[in-house]
């Protein structure tokens, strides 16, 4: 399968061959879902906390004697059945992060990129660089490349001037190819990748 390579003005300047077994296969939506859920879980703060009966304020003295009063037996005022008592098995601070096999993560990224290639929302450019840091110039370049909403820009090593220029554009993020995830791809309406980044991804995902 061949993909067109364009320049900053969206003019075709060449083509690149990509392997069908990497980017031309059937899209496995299940792998993409697993990868996105894992990444979302890893970013949860997990700072929720409730007080147990040992943490709430109040005396530990027995309110009345065990027998003979006609009332229910009670050991202390902090028991969970009483108002302002402790919580039983309530949420405590924890990490929601977990790991997936590397093959699953690679398969998810491969499936996400394949879907973007099949629907025509992946654009391959020769290079992405600027002589100076200027958001207006970067925005004009992205507009020519068909970026109208959320987009992800991928390069092997991001050009410093271009990366600093796009970080003020809402919905656009610049990511090195080594840190690209399936969630980054599926959340973007447009994926802009350099030739070298696509070659690197094909090598890593093959």
Secondary structure, DSSP 8 states (H G I E B T S, - for coil): -EEEEE-TTS-EEEEEE--HHHHSS---HHHHHHHHHHHHHHT---------TTTS-S--S-SS-SSSSSS---S-TTSTTSTT---SS------------HHHHHHHHHHHHHHHHHTT-EEEES----SS--HHHHHHHHHHTT--S-EEEEESS--HHHHHHHTTSTTEEEEEGGG--HHHHHH-SEEEEEHHHHHHHHHHH-
